[in-house]
Amino acid sequence: MKKQLVSAAILGVGIAMSLVQTATARPIKLGQVQKITDRVVFIKTASGQGSGVIIDHVGDRYTILTAAHVLRDRYNVPVEIVTPDLKLHTTTRSTIHAAPNRLDLATITFQSNKNYAVAEIGDSQTVKRGQSIFAAGFLGATLEFNPGTVVAVSHQPQNGGYGLALGTADIFPGMSGGGLFNESGVLIGINGKSVGKVDFNTQNRENRFKPVSGLAVPINTFREIASQLYVDLKYKPTAKSSSVPTADDVFITAEDKSQQGDYRGAITDYDRVLAMNPQFSEVHFRRGIARTLAKDWQGAVADYTKAIAAKPEYVDGYIHRGSIRNILGDWRGAKSDFDFAIALNSSMLSAYVGRGIAMCELNDCKGGLKDYNHVIELNPSHAEAYTNRGLAFARLGDRQKAVSNYLSAAELYRQDGKDREYLRTVKRIEELVRS
């Protein structure tokens, strides 16, 4: 993975741009990258942050399109916007307009005599399943540029207007309201919310499962109501909805249920999708995630196995299955899965952590240490790697190194505000010191 970073300080807040492309993503030209990043803005509200896209410019007034939930506390003004030139703009309540019918869209305007680029608005009716896309938005103060594909396109009204389901293009907290772009840098949707992806970098099972994948609102949903948000568009699409739900419609409904924590309901809908279209192979991985979140370990393993069978180079499939096998105590099966994942993508640090756990359980803690050392070398702030390395040293009888690693992990947990992990690690230190 390659990153180019440009950073600056704005009123004491660091803003960085991170352009991210994976080795498996289709390459995008630098000019197209700039066509995206020059149009995405950072939004800071009284209660948090989000992202937006510059979509209109009239005189000295610029209009930003974002997700309505980013501005949910819009009466707690001012709202601050940081443009690509790292200038800070403050807005008033009268500049914010939310979409009707609970659509998760809103516009916000700001005044400036600067010349900012405006996004080219596309036609989401042309978007197809399997199409390559890029999700852009701010994670913390860093602009993420995540490649992926369209997994499903809805032909019926969906909750919040979320008509596009995304694969691999992770939408992290803060990226909501950012843009979904095609390979030509044309805006085809607005990032909405995350859907279940499992975080296996923590040993705390209650915190292991975090929603990260994505749903987006098609740009044509905005085009149909643009005038109600005080944006004058020359082209208004003709809505095309179907009275009969397609497999894509049911898939997006399942994704929405998974995001809301209704994992059983999501599983039922994923079953319906496969009944409607047995070739919809993405369902196996997503249903595996829902089953993981519902703690149906055996069902999750079965689904990840089917996902891998459909796509033998599915790195996430191996990582997820290996992690569930660790939970089930199938250490050899887990190690095999992590071996495959690392062979396919050696940059996946979670695979090294998972393999280290399996190796230590197979009485090869020295081999596990090599994996933990590798992770810490690449990411010195990886708290779980320190925790697991401490456990490995404790099993090898080296209490001093075990305590040292637990102390490092505890400090990282404290800095991240992970109180439960911090207290658990402190307890381990106390037990080692007393023994």
N, C-alpha and C positions, 0 to 999 in steps of 0.2 A: 504494500500500500504506500502511495506516495502522497506527501502533503507539502503544500507551499503555504507558508505563514507570513502574513503581513500584520503587524500589530501596532497599536498606538494607544495613548491614554486620553480619555475624554472625561473631564471633570472627576478624575480619580478612578474612573471605571475603565478597565482594559478591554479593548475590542480587538478580536483577532479574526482573520478570515482563513478558513481551512478548506482547501479544494481537495476533495477526496475521491479517488477512483481506485477500484479494486482491479486486480490483475485479470479477473474474469469479465469485467465490464467492457462493452464495446467502446473503443476510444472516441473521445469527443474533441474537436478542434479547440485550440486556445481561444479563438475568437468567439466561439459558441459558449465557452465557459464564461467569458467576460460578459456576454450577452445576458447571462443569467445572473451572475453575482453583482453586476452593476445596477440591478433592478430590485434586489432584495434588501429590506431594511430591518433594523432591530427595533422592537417596540418594548418600552418599559412602562408598566402601570403601577398603581399603588399597591397591588397585590402580587405582582410577579412580572413575567416577561413573555414575549412572543415574537412573531415575525410577520412580515407583510411584503407586498409586492407593489411597486409603483406602476399604476396602470393608466393614468391620465394626467395631462398637463394642459391647463388653460391659463394663459397670462402668467401670473406668479403663483398660481394655486396648483398644487400637486395632490393627486388622490391615490391613496394606498388601499388595496384590497387585502383583507385579512380574514381570520375566523372570528365569528362573533364572540366566542367564549374567551378569546384573548382580551377583549374589552368589556368583559362582564361587569367590571367595577368602573364603568366609564364615568360614573358620577363622582368618583374619587379622582378628580382631575388635579393637576395636569397629567396628560399622557406625553411621554417623551419618545421621540423618534430619532434614531441615529441613521443617517444616510450613508451610502457607500464611501463618500469622501470624509467620513468620520465627523460630520457636523451634527450638532445636537439641535433638534427642533422641538419646541413645546407647543402643544395644541390645547384647545378649549373644548368644552363639552359640546358646543354647537356644531363642531366639525365631525362628530361621530354619528353614523347612521347604521342601524342594525337591519338585517334583512327580515322580511315578514315570514310568517308560517314556520317559525322556529328553525329556519335554515341557518346553518352555522357559517354565516357570511356577514361581513360588515365592512364599511368603508370609513376612512378617516383622512382628513385633508390637513395640509400644512402650507404655509406661505414661504416662498423663497425666490430670490432673483437669480439663484444658481441654475445651471443647466444640467438637470438630471435625466438619465436615460429612462424611457418608458417601455415596459414590457410589450411585446407583440402578443396580442390575444388570439389564441387559436380557436379551433372548432372541435370540441370534444366528441362530437358525433362520429368523427373519423377515428377515434381511439379504438384499438383492437386489443384483445387478450394476447399477451405475449410481447407486446410492444415495449421497447426499451424506453425508460424514463429516468429523470433525475429529480430527486426531492431536495430542495434547498431551504435552509432555515437555520436559526441560531440555537446552538446547544451551549448554554451559558453565554459567554461572550464570543463564542467561536462560530463562524458561519460554516455549517456542514453542507457538503455537496455529495449526496449519496445516490449512487446508481442503482437501478433495479428494473423491474418489469411490471406491467399491468397484469394482474392475475384474474380479475373479473370486472366486467362492465355491466352495470345495472340498467335495465330498461323499464324500471318501475320506480315511483317515488320511494325514497328511503329515509329513515330517521336522520334528521339533521341535513338531509341532502347528500349524504355520503354515497355516491354512485360509482366510485372507483376503489377497488381493493388492490393493494400493492404487494409485490413480493421482493424481499431483500432490501428495498429502499427504506431503511429504518427511519421512523419519525420519532425523534426523542422529544421529551418535554422541552418547550421553548421553540421547537420548530413549527408548532401549530401556527397557521396563518401564512406560512411561507409558501413558495411556489412549487408546483409540480410542472416540470418542463419536458418537452420531447427532445429528441436528439438535435433538432435544429435550434434549440433555445427558445421555442415558442411556448407560452403559458397555456397549459391545458387543464389545470386544476389548482385547487388550494388545499394544502395539507390540513387535515382535520384532527384526527386522533390516532392513538396507538392501539394496536391489537396484540394479543399475547405472544410473546417470545420469552423463552425461559432463560433466566440468568443463573448459570451454574457456578459462578465465581464465588458464591457464598455457601458456607456450610449450614447456615441457619435456614432450615427448610421453610420457615414462615415467610422469609424474605427472598426466597430463591426465585419465585415466579413473578416476573415483572413484564407488563405489557409494553411492547416496543414497536412492533410492525405497524403497518399503516392503512388508513382509509382517507380518501380525499374527496372533495366536492368538485364535480366536473365544472369546467369553466362556463359551459353553456347554461348551467343553473344560474350563474351570475348574469349572463347575458340576457336571460329572460326577465330579470327583475332590475336591470341596471338603472332604468329611469327612476325607480323607487328609491335608489340609493344616490340619486342626483348625479349620475354619470350618463353622458349622452354618447351612445354607441350607434354607429351607422348601420351595423348589421345585428339583427335579432334573429336567432335560430328558431325554427319551428320545432316545438317539443315533440318527441317521438317516444311515447310510452306504450307499454303492452299491457293488456288486461290479463294475460296469462303469465305467471312468473316463470322465468327461465332458470336454468341451473345457476347462472351468474347472480341473479337476483337473490336466490335462496342462500348462496354462498356469502354474499355481503351481509344478509340478515344474520347468518351464523357468526360472522366476524364481529358484528355489532353486539350480539349477545355475549360473545366471549369477552369483549372489552368491558361489558357491564358486570361481568362476574357470573353470568348465567351459563356455566360451562355445560351442564346437562342439556339445557335447551340448545346450546350451540352444537353439541354432539348429535342431537336429534336432527338438526337442520343439515349438518354435514352428511348424515346418512341419507337424507332426502336428495342432496346434490348428487351423490354417487348413484342413487337409484335413477335419477334423471339423465345422468351422463357418467357412465362408468369409466370414461377416459379422462375425467377431470382429476388428474393425478395429484395436483396441489392439495387436494382435500386431505389426503392421508397425513401429510406433515402437519397441517393446521388442526386436524382432528386429534392428532397425536399430542399437540400442545394443549388442546382443551382437556384431553384425558389426563395429561400430566398435571394440569392445574386442578383437576378434580381428584387427583391422587389415585387414578386408575392406572397403576404402574404397568401391569401386564398388557392392558389395552393400548397404552402408549407405545410400548416396545413393538407390538404387532403393527401399529400404524407407521412407526418410523422405519420398520423393516420393509413395508410396502412402498414407502416413499423412496427408500434407497434402491429397491428393485426397479422402480420406474426411472430413477435417475442415479446410476451407480456412482457418480462423482458428486453427490449431494453432501457437502461437508457438514452442513448443519444437521442433516439426518444422522450422521455418524456421531457427532458430538452429543446430540440429544439422547440418542439411544444408549451411548456409552455412559452418560450421566445417570440415566434411569437404571442401567445395569449396576452401576456403583451403589445406588440406593438399595437395589435388590440383593446385593452381595455377590453378584456374578462378576467377580473381579477379572477373570480371564477374558470373558466376553467384552467387558468394558475396556480393558487394555487393548484388545484387538481393534475395537471401534476407534479409539483415540489414535492408535498407530495409523489407521487408514486416513483419519482426518488430517493428521500432521503430514502424511505423505502427499495429500492433495493440496494442503495449504499450510505451510510451516509457520505462518504468522498468526495462527489462531491460538492465542495464549491460553484460552479456557481449555483447549485440548491437552496442553501440557499439565495444567493443574489437575484435570480429571485423571490423566494417566498416572501422575505422581501418586494420587490417592490409591488407585488400583494397585500400583506396584508395591506400595508400602504394605497394603493388605495381603499381598502375595509374598510377604517377607523379603522384599527387595527395597528396603527404605533407602539404601544408597543410590539405587537407580532413581527412586522418587526424588531424592535430593538434587540430582542432575536436572530434572525437569523444573523443580522449583527455582533452582539457581538461574536457569535460562529465563524464566519468566521475570524474576526480579532484576536481572541484568537489563532486560528490555523495558521493564516498567518498575522502577524502584518504589512506586507508590501502590503496588498491588498487595493490599493488606492480606488477602486470603492466601497468597503464596507464602508470606511470612508465617501465617498461622499454621499452614500445613507443613512448612519446613520445620517449625518449632515442634510439631507433633512427631515428625520423622526423627529429629534429634533426640526427643524424649524416648522414643522407642529404641533408639540405638544406645541409650544410656548416657548421653552427653547432656546433662541438665543445664550446664552453663550456656551452651549454645541454644538450647531450647528456650531458656528464659530470655536470652537476648533477642531471639526472633519473636517471641510473644510480646516483648516490650515494644518492638518496632510495630507489630501489628496493632497493639493497643493504642499507640499514639496516632496511627493512621485512622483507626476507627474513631478516635476522639475528634480528630480534625474534621472528619466527615459527618460528625453528629450521629454516628451509629452507636447509640448508647447501649443497646442490648449486646451487640458484638463486643463492645469495649468491656462491659462488666463480665461477660463470659470469659474473655481473654485474661482479665485481671484475676479471676478465680483460678484459672489454670496456672498462672504464675504463683499464686499463693499455695496451691497444692504442691507444686514442684519444690518450692522453697521449704515447705514443712516436711516433705518426705525425706 
